[in-house]
Protein backbone atom coordinates (compact mmCIF):
# COMPACT_ATOMS: atom_id res chain seq x y z
CA UNK A 1 0.00 0.00 0.00
CA UNK A 2 1.37 3.40 -1.00
CA UNK A 3 1.03 6.41 1.26
CA UNK A 4 -1.36 9.20 0.32
CA UNK A 5 1.63 11.48 -0.38
CA UNK A 6 3.23 8.89 -2.67
CA UNK A 7 -0.02 8.39 -4.56
CA UNK A 8 -0.44 12.14 -5.02
CA UNK A 9 3.09 12.48 -6.42
CA UNK A 10 2.49 9.57 -8.76
CA UNK A 11 -0.81 10.89 -10.09
CA UNK A 12 -0.05 14.63 -10.27
CA UNK A 13 3.63 14.60 -11.23
CA UNK A 14 5.02 14.77 -14.78
CA UNK A 15 3.35 12.17 -16.98
CA UNK A 16 0.79 11.31 -14.32
CA UNK A 17 -2.88 10.77 -15.09
CA UNK A 18 -3.66 13.99 -13.19
CA UNK A 19 -0.52 15.95 -13.99
CA UNK A 20 -0.72 19.45 -12.51
CA UNK A 21 0.82 22.45 -14.26
CA UNK A 22 0.57 26.20 -13.83
CA UNK A 23 -1.15 28.22 -16.55
CA UNK A 24 -2.42 31.76 -16.92
CA UNK A 25 -6.12 31.93 -16.05
CA UNK A 26 -7.66 35.37 -16.53
CA UNK A 27 -4.29 36.96 -15.86
CA UNK A 28 -3.46 34.90 -12.76
CA UNK A 29 -0.93 32.01 -12.63
CA UNK A 30 -3.14 29.10 -11.57
CA UNK A 31 -2.77 25.37 -10.93
CA UNK A 32 -4.66 23.32 -13.55
CA UNK A 33 -4.79 19.73 -14.71
CA UNK A 34 -2.72 19.44 -17.89
CA UNK A 35 -5.03 16.85 -19.43
CA UNK A 36 -8.59 18.08 -19.07
CA UNK A 37 -11.90 18.56 -20.81
CA UNK A 38 -12.44 22.09 -22.07
CA UNK A 39 -16.20 22.37 -21.56
CA UNK A 40 -19.15 20.62 -19.98
CA UNK A 41 -20.34 19.71 -23.47
CA UNK A 42 -17.56 17.11 -23.59
CA UNK A 43 -19.11 15.44 -20.55
CA UNK A 44 -22.50 15.03 -22.18
CA UNK A 45 -20.98 13.86 -25.50
CA UNK A 46 -19.11 11.13 -23.65
CA UNK A 47 -22.30 10.16 -21.81
CA UNK A 48 -24.23 9.99 -25.09
CA UNK A 49 -21.85 7.29 -26.29
CA UNK A 50 -22.87 5.10 -23.33
CA UNK A 51 -26.32 4.65 -24.83
CA UNK A 52 -29.06 3.16 -22.67
CA UNK A 53 -27.32 -0.02 -21.57
CA UNK A 54 -27.24 1.45 -18.05
CA UNK A 55 -29.65 3.69 -16.16
CA UNK A 56 -28.62 7.27 -15.48
CA UNK A 57 -31.60 8.81 -13.70
CA UNK A 58 -34.19 7.32 -11.34
CA UNK A 59 -37.06 9.46 -10.03
CA UNK A 60 -40.13 7.69 -8.73
CA UNK A 61 -41.39 5.48 -11.55
CA UNK A 62 -39.27 7.32 -14.14
CA UNK A 63 -36.01 5.85 -15.39
CA UNK A 64 -33.74 7.19 -18.13
CA UNK A 65 -30.64 5.75 -19.71
CA UNK A 66 -27.62 7.93 -20.46
CA UNK A 67 -28.32 8.10 -24.19
CA UNK A 68 -32.00 9.00 -23.78
CA UNK A 69 -31.19 11.65 -21.21
CA UNK A 70 -28.63 13.43 -23.41
CA UNK A 71 -30.83 13.17 -26.49
CA UNK A 72 -33.71 14.82 -24.61
CA UNK A 73 -31.39 17.56 -23.34
CA UNK A 74 -30.14 18.13 -26.89
CA UNK A 75 -33.71 18.53 -28.13
CA UNK A 76 -34.32 21.17 -25.46
CA UNK A 77 -31.09 22.95 -26.47
CA UNK A 78 -32.37 23.25 -30.04
CA UNK A 79 -35.78 24.50 -28.90
CA UNK A 80 -34.22 27.13 -26.63
CA UNK A 81 -32.07 28.41 -29.51
CA UNK A 82 -34.52 28.18 -32.41
CA UNK A 83 -37.82 29.16 -30.80
CA UNK A 84 -36.77 31.38 -27.92
CA UNK A 85 -33.58 32.95 -29.23
CA UNK A 86 -31.28 31.71 -26.49
CA UNK A 87 -27.74 32.54 -27.59
CA UNK A 88 -24.33 32.01 -25.93
CA UNK A 89 -24.31 33.75 -22.54
CA UNK A 90 -28.10 34.08 -22.25
CA UNK A 91 -29.63 32.99 -18.96
CA UNK A 92 -32.13 30.18 -18.39
CA UNK A 93 -33.36 29.84 -14.80
CA UNK A 94 -34.68 26.80 -12.93
CA UNK A 95 -36.93 27.21 -9.89
CA UNK A 96 -37.83 23.75 -8.73
CA UNK A 97 -37.34 20.90 -6.33
CA UNK A 98 -34.98 18.17 -7.52
CA UNK A 99 -36.50 16.39 -10.51
CA UNK A 100 -35.57 15.21 -14.04
CA UNK A 101 -36.70 18.52 -15.54
CA UNK A 102 -34.09 20.36 -13.45
CA UNK A 103 -31.38 18.03 -14.75
CA UNK A 104 -32.54 18.28 -18.39
CA UNK A 105 -32.77 22.07 -18.29
CA UNK A 106 -29.26 22.29 -16.85
CA UNK A 107 -27.57 20.19 -19.52
CA UNK A 108 -29.65 21.72 -22.32
CA UNK A 109 -28.56 25.21 -21.27
CA UNK A 110 -24.84 24.67 -20.70
CA UNK A 111 -24.52 22.55 -23.86
CA UNK A 112 -26.03 25.44 -25.82
CA UNK A 113 -23.39 27.79 -24.30
CA UNK A 114 -26.07 29.42 -22.16
CA UNK A 115 -25.93 30.15 -18.42
CA UNK A 116 -28.08 28.15 -16.03
CA UNK A 117 -29.44 30.19 -13.11
CA UNK A 118 -30.29 27.92 -10.18
CA UNK A 119 -32.81 29.75 -8.00
CA UNK A 120 -33.16 28.66 -4.38
CA UNK A 121 -36.26 26.50 -4.10
CA UNK A 122 -36.99 27.78 -0.59
CA UNK A 123 -37.19 31.42 -1.67
CA UNK A 124 -40.36 33.49 -1.38
CA UNK A 125 -41.84 35.80 -4.02
CA UNK A 126 -39.61 38.86 -3.54
CA UNK A 127 -36.46 36.76 -3.45
CA UNK A 128 -37.40 34.91 -6.63
CA UNK A 129 -38.24 38.11 -8.49
CA UNK A 130 -34.92 39.60 -7.45
CA UNK A 131 -33.00 36.59 -8.78
CA UNK A 132 -34.85 36.62 -12.10
CA UNK A 133 -34.39 40.36 -12.61
CA UNK A 134 -30.78 40.48 -11.38
CA UNK A 135 -29.72 37.66 -13.70
CA UNK A 136 -31.68 38.94 -16.68
CA UNK A 137 -33.25 35.53 -17.17
CA UNK A 138 -34.96 34.99 -20.56
CA UNK A 139 -36.54 31.57 -19.97
CA UNK A 140 -37.77 30.09 -16.68
CA UNK A 141 -38.38 26.42 -15.91
CA UNK A 142 -40.31 25.88 -12.67
CA UNK A 143 -42.37 23.31 -10.84
CA UNK A 144 -45.98 24.07 -9.96
CA UNK A 145 -45.73 25.02 -6.27
CA UNK A 146 -42.85 27.44 -6.82
CA UNK A 147 -44.28 28.94 -9.98
CA UNK A 148 -47.47 29.71 -8.06
CA UNK A 149 -45.43 31.85 -5.65
CA UNK A 150 -44.34 34.25 -8.35
CA UNK A 151 -46.65 34.01 -11.37
CA UNK A 152 -48.97 36.86 -10.35
CA UNK A 153 -45.99 39.25 -10.44
CA UNK A 154 -43.98 37.69 -13.27
CA UNK A 155 -44.48 40.84 -15.34
CA UNK A 156 -41.95 42.57 -13.07
CA UNK A 157 -39.17 40.66 -14.86
CA UNK A 158 -38.63 42.64 -18.10
CA UNK A 159 -36.20 40.17 -19.72
CA UNK A 160 -38.37 37.10 -19.20
CA UNK A 161 -39.86 35.78 -22.46
CA UNK A 162 -41.25 32.34 -21.64
CA UNK A 163 -42.09 30.11 -18.67
CA UNK A 164 -42.26 26.31 -18.68
CA UNK A 165 -43.94 24.32 -15.93
CA UNK A 166 -42.75 20.84 -14.95
CA UNK A 167 -46.14 19.99 -13.41
CA UNK A 168 -49.66 19.90 -14.90
CA UNK A 169 -51.00 23.43 -15.41
CA UNK A 170 -54.37 23.04 -13.73
CA UNK A 171 -56.54 24.46 -10.96
CA UNK A 172 -55.35 27.70 -9.39
CA UNK A 173 -52.12 27.54 -11.39
CA UNK A 174 -54.09 27.46 -14.65
CA UNK A 175 -55.95 30.59 -13.61
CA UNK A 176 -52.71 32.40 -12.84
CA UNK A 177 -51.17 31.20 -16.09
CA UNK A 178 -54.10 32.40 -18.18
CA UNK A 179 -53.61 35.99 -17.01
CA UNK A 180 -49.80 35.95 -17.05
CA UNK A 181 -48.16 38.55 -19.32
CA UNK A 182 -45.44 35.95 -19.99
CA UNK A 183 -46.62 32.78 -21.79
CA UNK A 184 -46.70 29.68 -19.57
CA UNK A 185 -46.33 26.33 -21.33
CA UNK A 186 -45.86 22.71 -20.25
CA UNK A 187 -42.27 21.52 -20.00
CA UNK A 188 -42.93 18.96 -22.74
CA UNK A 189 -43.16 21.81 -25.26
CA UNK A 190 -39.41 22.30 -24.86
CA UNK A 191 -38.82 18.89 -26.39
CA UNK A 192 -40.93 19.43 -29.51
CA UNK A 193 -39.17 19.40 -32.87
CA UNK A 194 -38.31 23.09 -33.35
CA UNK A 195 -37.66 22.79 -37.07
CA UNK A 196 -34.68 24.25 -38.89
CA UNK A 197 -32.38 26.87 -37.47
CA UNK A 198 -29.03 27.24 -35.71
CA UNK A 199 -27.48 24.20 -34.06
CA UNK A 200 -26.51 25.39 -30.58
CA UNK A 201 -24.34 22.31 -30.07
CA UNK A 202 -22.03 23.75 -32.73
CA UNK A 203 -21.44 27.00 -30.89
CA UNK A 204 -17.97 27.41 -29.45
CA UNK A 205 -17.49 27.48 -25.70
CA UNK A 206 -14.40 28.86 -23.95
CA UNK A 207 -13.19 27.37 -20.68
CA UNK A 208 -13.75 30.63 -18.88
CA UNK A 209 -17.25 31.24 -20.22
CA UNK A 210 -19.88 31.30 -17.45
CA UNK A 211 -21.97 28.14 -17.12
CA UNK A 212 -23.91 28.60 -13.88
CA UNK A 213 -25.11 31.34 -11.56
CA UNK A 214 -25.99 30.24 -8.04
CA UNK A 215 -27.07 32.87 -5.53
CA UNK A 216 -25.41 33.18 -2.17
CA UNK A 217 -26.82 35.57 0.40
CA UNK A 218 -24.56 38.50 1.09
CA UNK A 219 -23.49 40.44 4.14
CA UNK A 220 -25.10 43.53 2.59
CA UNK A 221 -28.48 41.80 2.59
CA UNK A 222 -29.02 41.16 -1.12
CA UNK A 223 -28.03 37.80 -2.65
CA UNK A 224 -25.06 37.74 -5.02
CA UNK A 225 -24.84 35.50 -8.07
CA UNK A 226 -21.62 33.49 -7.88
CA UNK A 227 -20.38 32.47 -11.33
CA UNK A 228 -19.19 28.96 -12.08
CA UNK A 229 -17.44 28.61 -15.41
CA UNK A 230 -16.86 25.56 -17.57
CA UNK A 231 -13.30 25.57 -16.22
CA UNK A 232 -14.25 25.66 -12.55
CA UNK A 233 -16.87 22.92 -12.93
CA UNK A 234 -14.58 20.63 -14.94
CA UNK A 235 -11.85 21.17 -12.33
CA UNK A 236 -14.29 20.13 -9.59
CA UNK A 237 -15.22 17.06 -11.63
CA UNK A 238 -11.58 16.05 -12.06
CA UNK A 239 -10.91 16.70 -8.38
CA UNK A 240 -13.70 14.24 -7.56
CA UNK A 241 -12.36 11.57 -9.92
CA UNK A 242 -8.84 12.11 -8.54
CA UNK A 243 -10.08 11.69 -4.97
CA UNK A 244 -11.79 8.39 -5.79
CA UNK A 245 -8.76 7.00 -7.64
CA UNK A 246 -6.21 8.20 -5.09
CA UNK A 247 -8.28 6.72 -2.26
CA UNK A 248 -8.45 3.35 -4.02
CA UNK A 249 -4.69 3.34 -4.66
CA UNK A 250 -3.83 4.28 -1.09
CA UNK A 251 -6.34 1.81 0.38
CA UNK A 252 -6.60 -1.08 -2.11
CA UNK A 253 -8.52 -3.26 0.33
CA UNK A 254 -11.32 -0.72 0.61
CA UNK A 255 -12.60 -0.44 -2.94
CA UNK A 256 -15.87 1.48 -3.28
CA UNK A 257 -16.95 -0.52 -6.31
CA UNK A 258 -20.03 -2.75 -5.77
CA UNK A 259 -19.22 -6.35 -4.90
CA UNK A 260 -19.25 -8.37 -8.12
CA UNK A 261 -18.70 -5.26 -10.22
CA UNK A 262 -21.52 -3.43 -11.94
CA UNK A 263 -22.73 0.16 -11.95
CA UNK A 264 -22.33 2.47 -9.01
CA UNK A 265 -25.50 4.05 -7.60
CA UNK A 266 -25.61 7.41 -5.82
CA UNK A 267 -28.39 9.00 -3.81
CA UNK A 268 -28.89 12.72 -4.51
CA UNK A 269 -30.38 14.48 -1.49
CA UNK A 270 -28.57 17.83 -1.79
CA UNK A 271 -30.61 20.48 -3.63
CA UNK A 272 -29.59 20.90 -7.24
CA UNK A 273 -29.51 24.67 -6.69
CA UNK A 274 -26.46 24.08 -4.47
CA UNK A 275 -23.01 23.33 -5.86
CA UNK A 276 -22.96 20.09 -3.87
CA UNK A 277 -26.05 18.85 -5.68
CA UNK A 278 -25.31 20.16 -9.17
CA UNK A 279 -21.53 20.28 -9.55
CA UNK A 280 -20.60 17.35 -7.30
CA UNK A 281 -23.77 15.31 -7.81
CA UNK A 282 -25.35 15.73 -11.24
CA UNK A 283 -22.21 16.52 -13.25
CA UNK A 284 -20.09 13.84 -11.59
CA UNK A 285 -22.76 11.16 -12.08
CA UNK A 286 -23.17 11.84 -15.80
CA UNK A 287 -19.40 11.90 -16.30
CA UNK A 288 -18.62 8.73 -14.33
CA UNK A 289 -21.52 6.54 -15.44
CA UNK A 290 -23.18 6.54 -12.04
CA UNK A 291 -26.88 5.81 -11.56
CA UNK A 292 -28.33 8.91 -9.89
CA UNK A 293 -31.35 8.28 -7.68
CA UNK A 294 -33.43 11.36 -6.75
CA UNK A 295 -35.99 11.08 -3.93
CA UNK A 296 -39.40 12.63 -4.59
CA UNK A 297 -40.67 15.39 -2.32
CA UNK A 298 -39.32 16.39 1.06
CA UNK A 299 -36.46 14.62 2.78
CA UNK A 300 -37.80 11.83 4.98
CA UNK A 301 -35.52 9.23 6.62
CA UNK A 302 -37.88 6.30 5.95
CA UNK A 303 -38.21 7.28 2.27
CA UNK A 304 -34.45 7.61 1.90
CA UNK A 305 -33.73 4.26 3.54
CA UNK A 306 -36.37 2.57 1.39
CA UNK A 307 -34.67 3.96 -1.74
CA UNK A 308 -31.26 2.84 -0.53
CA UNK A 309 -32.63 -0.68 -0.12
CA UNK A 310 -34.56 -0.75 -3.41
CA UNK A 311 -31.94 0.85 -5.66
CA UNK A 312 -28.91 -0.67 -3.89
CA UNK A 313 -27.32 2.71 -3.27
CA UNK A 314 -23.52 2.64 -2.84
CA UNK A 315 -22.71 6.32 -2.30
CA UNK A 316 -24.55 8.92 -0.29
CA UNK A 317 -23.31 12.48 0.06
CA UNK A 318 -25.42 14.98 1.99
CA UNK A 319 -25.35 17.57 4.72
CA UNK A 320 -24.75 16.39 8.32
CA UNK A 321 -28.36 17.22 9.23
CA UNK A 322 -29.69 14.63 6.79
CA UNK A 323 -27.22 11.99 7.92
CA UNK A 324 -28.10 12.62 11.56
CA UNK A 325 -31.81 12.16 10.82
CA UNK A 326 -31.18 8.77 9.26
CA UNK A 327 -28.73 7.40 11.83
CA UNK A 328 -31.02 8.53 14.66
CA UNK A 329 -34.19 7.12 13.10
CA UNK A 330 -35.60 4.28 15.26
CA UNK A 331 -36.56 2.27 12.15
CA UNK A 332 -33.07 2.29 10.61
CA UNK A 333 -32.47 -1.40 11.32
CA UNK A 334 -35.66 -2.37 9.50
CA UNK A 335 -34.01 -1.68 6.14
CA UNK A 336 -31.21 -3.40 4.26
CA UNK A 337 -28.59 -0.66 4.06
CA UNK A 338 -25.68 -2.99 3.38
CA UNK A 339 -25.10 -1.71 -0.18
CA UNK A 340 -23.79 1.66 1.10
CA UNK A 341 -20.00 1.74 1.07
CA UNK A 342 -19.40 5.50 1.25
CA UNK A 343 -21.05 8.25 3.29
CA UNK A 344 -19.75 11.80 3.05
CA UNK A 345 -21.03 15.15 4.17
CA UNK A 346 -20.24 18.81 4.00
CA UNK A 347 -21.94 22.14 4.61
CA UNK A 348 -21.25 22.37 8.32
CA UNK A 349 -19.06 20.81 10.96
CA UNK A 350 -19.90 17.23 11.96
CA UNK A 351 -19.47 15.84 15.45
CA UNK A 352 -17.12 12.83 15.86
CA UNK A 353 -20.11 10.94 17.29
CA UNK A 354 -21.62 10.98 13.80
CA UNK A 355 -18.77 8.78 12.61
CA UNK A 356 -19.67 6.03 15.08
CA UNK A 357 -23.37 6.19 14.27
CA UNK A 358 -22.76 6.01 10.52
CA UNK A 359 -20.70 2.85 10.95
CA UNK A 360 -23.37 1.35 13.17
CA UNK A 361 -26.17 2.16 10.71
CA UNK A 362 -24.39 1.27 7.47
CA UNK A 363 -22.53 -1.99 8.15
CA UNK A 364 -20.61 -2.07 4.83
CA UNK A 365 -19.23 1.45 4.95
CA UNK A 366 -15.58 1.50 3.86
CA UNK A 367 -15.14 5.23 3.51
CA UNK A 368 -16.46 8.24 5.33
CA UNK A 369 -15.47 11.79 4.80
CA UNK A 370 -15.99 15.47 5.14
CA UNK A 371 -15.23 18.27 2.74
CA UNK A 372 -14.98 22.04 2.64
CA UNK A 373 -16.03 24.35 -0.12
CA UNK A 374 -18.18 27.30 -1.05
CA UNK A 375 -20.48 28.35 -3.85
CA UNK A 376 -17.64 30.66 -4.86
CA UNK A 377 -15.27 27.69 -5.16
CA UNK A 378 -17.59 25.65 -7.40
CA UNK A 379 -18.01 23.04 -4.64
CA UNK A 380 -15.12 21.23 -2.97
CA UNK A 381 -11.73 22.75 -2.10
CA UNK A 382 -10.55 20.24 0.52
CA UNK A 383 -11.42 16.61 1.22
CA UNK A 384 -10.91 14.45 4.29
CA UNK A 385 -11.64 10.77 3.71
CA UNK A 386 -10.45 7.23 4.35
CA UNK A 387 -7.81 6.76 7.04
CA UNK A 388 -7.19 10.50 7.25
CA UNK A 389 -10.78 11.05 8.33
CA UNK A 390 -10.58 8.34 10.98
CA UNK A 391 -7.46 9.97 12.40
CA UNK A 392 -8.64 13.59 12.10
CA UNK A 393 -12.47 13.54 12.11
CA UNK A 394 -12.70 17.23 13.01
CA UNK A 395 -10.61 18.35 10.02
CA UNK A 396 -12.09 19.16 6.61
CA UNK A 397 -8.99 17.72 4.97
CA UNK A 398 -6.18 18.81 2.71
CA UNK A 399 -6.26 20.93 -0.41
CA UNK A 400 -7.03 19.12 -3.66
CA UNK A 401 -4.28 19.05 -6.32
CA UNK A 402 -5.33 22.21 -8.19
CA UNK A 403 -6.13 24.12 -4.99
CA UNK A 404 -3.89 26.27 -2.82
CA UNK A 405 -4.68 27.32 0.76
CA UNK A 406 -3.52 30.18 2.93
CA UNK A 407 -4.45 31.19 6.46
CA UNK A 408 -3.83 34.90 6.95
CA UNK A 409 -4.05 37.60 9.59
CA UNK A 410 -5.86 40.92 9.33
CA UNK A 411 -3.06 42.38 7.21
CA UNK A 412 -3.21 39.51 4.72
CA UNK A 413 0.05 37.94 5.92
CA UNK A 414 0.38 34.19 6.39
CA UNK A 415 0.20 32.95 9.97
CA UNK A 416 2.23 30.10 11.38
CA UNK A 417 1.05 26.50 11.34
CA UNK A 418 -1.51 25.93 14.07
CA UNK A 419 -2.44 29.61 14.35
CA UNK A 420 -5.92 30.74 13.36
CA UNK A 421 -6.73 33.29 10.70
CA UNK A 422 -8.96 33.80 7.69
CA UNK A 423 -8.90 30.97 5.15
CA UNK A 424 -8.03 31.94 1.57
CA UNK A 425 -8.44 29.61 -1.42
CA UNK A 426 -6.88 29.77 -4.89
CA UNK A 427 -7.11 27.50 -7.91
CA UNK A 428 -8.98 26.60 -11.06
CA UNK A 429 -12.13 25.96 -9.02
CA UNK A 430 -12.44 29.60 -7.89
CA UNK A 431 -15.13 31.75 -9.48
CA UNK A 432 -14.17 34.74 -11.67
CA UNK A 433 -16.60 36.90 -9.70
CA UNK A 434 -20.20 37.75 -8.84
CA UNK A 435 -22.67 38.37 -11.64
CA UNK A 436 -22.88 42.10 -12.36
CA UNK A 437 -21.22 43.10 -9.06
CA UNK A 438 -17.63 44.24 -9.63
CA UNK A 439 -17.32 45.97 -6.25
CA UNK A 440 -18.44 42.92 -4.31
CA UNK A 441 -16.13 40.80 -6.44
CA UNK A 442 -13.12 42.97 -5.63
CA UNK A 443 -13.88 42.61 -1.93
CA UNK A 444 -13.48 38.83 -1.95
CA UNK A 445 -10.97 38.19 -4.78
CA UNK A 446 -7.38 39.34 -4.51
CA UNK A 447 -4.84 38.20 -7.16
CA UNK A 448 -6.83 35.02 -7.66
CA UNK A 449 -7.20 34.32 -3.94
CA UNK A 450 -10.75 33.91 -2.62
CA UNK A 451 -11.22 35.40 0.81
CA UNK A 452 -13.66 32.90 2.29
CA UNK A 453 -14.62 34.73 5.46
CA UNK A 454 -14.08 31.49 7.37
CA UNK A 455 -11.64 31.25 10.26
CA UNK A 456 -9.41 28.23 10.74
CA UNK A 457 -5.89 26.88 10.87
CA UNK A 458 -3.58 24.47 9.04
CA UNK A 459 -1.67 21.83 10.95
CA UNK A 460 1.88 20.76 10.13
CA UNK A 461 0.62 18.21 7.60
CA UNK A 462 -1.54 20.68 5.70
CA UNK A 463 -4.89 19.58 7.14
CA UNK A 464 -7.40 22.41 7.42
CA UNK A 465 -9.56 22.94 10.51
CA UNK A 466 -12.47 25.40 10.35
CA UNK A 467 -13.05 26.97 13.75
CA UNK A 468 -15.34 29.94 13.16
CA UNK A 469 -16.84 32.25 10.59
CA UNK A 470 -15.70 35.78 10.01
CA UNK A 471 -18.91 36.39 8.10
CA UNK A 472 -22.06 37.17 10.05
CA UNK A 473 -23.65 33.93 8.97
CA UNK A 474 -25.58 30.97 10.36
CA UNK A 475 -25.53 27.49 8.80
CA UNK A 476 -28.92 25.88 9.36
CA UNK A 477 -29.23 22.36 8.03
CA UNK A 478 -26.65 23.08 5.32
CA UNK A 479 -28.34 26.34 4.21
CA UNK A 480 -26.38 29.57 4.62
CA UNK A 481 -28.37 32.22 6.49
CA UNK A 482 -26.94 35.73 6.48
CA UNK A 483 -28.05 37.58 9.57
CA UNK A 484 -28.16 41.04 8.02
CA UNK A 485 -30.82 39.99 5.51
CA UNK A 486 -33.17 39.04 8.36
CA UNK A 487 -32.18 42.08 10.43
CA UNK A 488 -33.01 44.40 7.52
CA UNK A 489 -36.46 42.85 7.30
CA UNK A 490 -37.04 43.05 11.06
CA UNK A 491 -36.31 46.76 11.38
CA UNK A 492 -38.87 47.48 8.65
CA UNK A 493 -41.56 46.48 11.17
CA UNK A 494 -43.16 49.62 12.62
CA UNK A 495 -42.93 48.32 16.21
CA UNK A 496 -39.25 47.29 16.05
CA UNK A 497 -36.53 49.87 16.74
CA UNK A 498 -33.50 47.63 16.28
CA UNK A 499 -32.77 43.95 15.85
CA UNK A 500 -29.95 41.43 15.93
CA UNK A 501 -29.91 37.88 14.61
CA UNK A 502 -27.63 35.16 15.96
CA UNK A 503 -27.29 31.41 15.67
CA UNK A 504 -28.05 29.06 18.55
CA UNK A 505 -26.87 25.43 18.63
CA UNK A 506 -29.21 22.66 17.51
CA UNK A 507 -28.35 18.94 17.75
CA UNK A 508 -29.62 18.06 14.25
CA UNK A 509 -29.72 21.29 12.23
CA UNK A 510 -26.38 22.51 13.54
CA UNK A 511 -27.78 25.95 14.27
CA UNK A 512 -31.15 27.66 14.46
CA UNK A 513 -31.99 31.31 13.90
CA UNK A 514 -32.63 33.53 16.90
CA UNK A 515 -33.82 37.15 16.69
CA UNK A 516 -33.41 39.69 19.46
CA UNK A 517 -35.73 42.64 18.78
CA UNK A 518 -35.96 45.95 20.61
CA UNK A 519 -39.38 47.58 20.50
CA UNK A 520 -40.04 51.21 19.70
CA UNK A 521 -40.98 53.34 22.75
CA UNK A 522 -44.55 52.47 23.61
CA UNK A 523 -44.61 49.75 20.95
CA UNK A 524 -45.15 46.01 21.31
CA UNK A 525 -44.74 42.92 19.18
CA UNK A 526 -45.10 39.20 19.86
CA UNK A 527 -42.78 36.39 18.82
CA UNK A 528 -45.49 35.05 16.52
CA UNK A 529 -45.84 38.45 14.83
CA UNK A 530 -42.07 38.62 14.36
CA UNK A 531 -41.99 35.20 12.68
CA UNK A 532 -44.94 36.04 10.44
CA UNK A 533 -43.32 39.34 9.42
CA UNK A 534 -40.08 37.66 8.37
CA UNK A 535 -41.91 34.79 6.68
CA UNK A 536 -43.87 37.15 4.42
CA UNK A 537 -40.79 37.95 2.31
CA UNK A 538 -38.01 35.53 3.26
CA UNK A 539 -37.65 31.78 2.89
CA UNK A 540 -38.91 29.64 5.77
CA UNK A 541 -35.43 28.51 6.79
CA UNK A 542 -34.61 32.18 7.55
CA UNK A 543 -37.59 32.62 9.89
CA UNK A 544 -36.39 32.83 13.53
CA UNK A 545 -37.12 29.71 15.55
CA UNK A 546 -36.39 31.74 18.69
CA UNK A 547 -37.46 35.32 19.33
CA UNK A 548 -36.51 37.51 22.28
CA UNK A 549 -38.45 40.77 22.63
CA UNK A 550 -37.01 43.50 24.84
CA UNK A 551 -37.15 47.24 25.40
CA UNK A 552 -33.47 47.36 26.42
CA UNK A 553 -31.08 48.71 23.74
CA UNK A 554 -28.75 46.17 22.17
CA UNK A 555 -25.16 46.11 23.51
CA UNK A 556 -22.76 47.96 21.22
CA UNK A 557 -19.06 48.85 21.16
CA UNK A 558 -17.80 52.44 20.85
CA UNK A 559 -18.09 52.35 17.05
CA UNK A 560 -21.73 51.30 17.29
CA UNK A 561 -21.29 47.67 16.28
CA UNK A 562 -23.69 45.25 17.98
CA UNK A 563 -21.86 42.87 20.33
CA UNK A 564 -23.30 39.59 19.23
CA UNK A 565 -20.96 37.63 21.47
CA UNK A 566 -22.77 39.23 24.43
CA UNK A 567 -26.14 38.26 22.99
CA UNK A 568 -24.86 34.69 22.67
CA UNK A 569 -23.80 34.73 26.30
CA UNK A 570 -20.13 34.44 25.35
CA UNK A 571 -18.92 37.68 26.86
CA UNK A 572 -19.75 40.77 28.83
CA UNK A 573 -19.87 44.43 27.93
CA UNK A 574 -16.63 45.95 29.17
CA UNK A 575 -16.31 49.42 30.66
CA UNK A 576 -14.51 50.62 27.53
CA UNK A 577 -17.31 49.36 25.33
CA UNK A 578 -19.91 51.38 27.25
CA UNK A 579 -18.09 54.69 26.85
Secondary structure, DSSP 8 states (H G I E B T S, - for coil): ---HHHHHHHHHSTT-TT-EEEEEETTEEEEEESS--SSTHHHHHHHHTTTTSSEEEEETTEEEEHHHHHHHHHHHHHHHHHTT---TT-EEEEESSSSHHHHHHHHHHHHTT-EEEE--TT--HHHHHHHHHHHT-SEEEE-HHHHHHHGGGGGG-TT--EEEESS---THHHHHHHT-SS-EEEGGGGGS---SS--GGGS---TTSEEEEEEE--TTSS-EEEEEEHHHHHHHHHHHHHHHHHHHHH-TTS--S-TTS---EEEE-S-TTSHHHIIIIIIHHHHHT-EEEE--SS--HHHHHHHHHHHT--EEEE-HHHHHHHHT-TTGGGS--TT--EEEE-SS---HHHHHHHHHH-TT--EEEEEEEEGGGTEEEEEEEHHHHHH-TT--BEE-TTEEEEEE-TTS-B--TT--EEEEEEETTS-S-BTT-HHHHHHHEETTEEEEEEEEEE-TT--EEEEEESSSEEEETTEEEEHHHHHHHHTTSTTEEEEEEEEEEETTTEEEEEEEEEE-TT----HHHHHHHHHHHS-GGGS-SEEEEESS---B-TT--B-HHHHTTS----HHHH-
